[in-house]
């Protein structure tokens, strides 16, 4: 703990609060058996996207850039829609890779 230590009075109050909380058997049992659950569905999706090969985002960026260059010449909405979908998926994939990289670098596991 980096701050100042608790006074005797504060320690006594804290001990009384802890004693009252331990008296509640159900709460004490739930707190003592707590464990991290499985990641949520979104957390699992981010973990899966973060494990994709680095070649996939590179190919998606190259594909979206070629579509961006071709779209003005085609004058079609479909080329713009395809570019938008590919670009959005590229950004989401890179964001997921970054989130998983930061979580593993910090020593944690990305769950939510």
N, C-alpha and C positions, 0 to 999 in steps of 0.2 A: 504494500500500500504506500503511495507516494505522499499522501497528505499528512496532516497532524494526527497523532493518535487520539483515541477517544478518552474522555475523562472517566473517572471512576463512576460518576453518576450515570453517564451515557452507557458505559459498559453494563451497569446494573440494570438499566432500563432495557437494553438489548437482550440481556440474559432472560429477563422476565417475559419479553415478547416471544423469544424462542421457546421458552418453557410452555407458554400458552399455546403456541402453534403445535408443539409436539404432543400436547394433550389431545389434540384432534387426531384420533387414530387413522381415520380415512385419509386425511390430508398428509399425514406423516408417511403412510404407506405409499401413496401416489408419488410423493416427492422423492422418496428413497428408491423407488423402482423406475424412475424416469429414465428413458433412453431416447436418443434421437430416432425418429421414425424414418420410414422410407421417404425419399424425396417426392415432392409433388409431381404431378404429370408434367407441368411446365419445367420443373427442375430436371426431370429425366430427359425431356426434349432438348434442353440447353446442353446437358452433358453429352447427349448423342451427337448433337451438331458440333460440339467442340472437339469431338474425336475424329471428325471427317479429315481426310487427307488434305494437306496444304495445297495440293494440285487443283482441287475442286474450286476454291475461290479464285485461283489464278485463271482457270479456264472460264469461269463465269464472268470475271472482269473483262477478259479479252472478247468474249462473246457479246457482252453488253456494249462495249465500246464499238465493235464492228456494227452492231445494230444501230447505235446512236449515229454513226457516220452514214449508214445506209438509209435511215428513216427520212431525212429531208429530201432525198432524191426520189423515194417511192411515193411520197404524199399519201400514204395510207395510214389509217388509224390502227390497223392490226400490227404494223411494224412498231408503232409507238407503244401499244399495249404489251407486246412481247418484250420490248426493251424495258418497260416499267416493271414487269413481273420478274424478269431476270435480275435487274438492278436491285429491286427490293429484297429478293432472296439472297443476293450477294451481301448486302449490307447486314441482314439478319444473321447470316452465317458467320461473317467476320465478327459481329458483336458477340455471338455465342462463343466463338473461339477465344476472344479476348476475356470474356467472363470466366471461362473455365481455366484459362491460363493464369489469371489473377488469383483465382481461388486456390489452385494447386500451388502457386508460388507462395501464397500466404500460409500454406500448410493445412488448409481446410478442404472441405468437399462442397461443391456447389449443390445445394439442395433446394433452394427456393429462389 
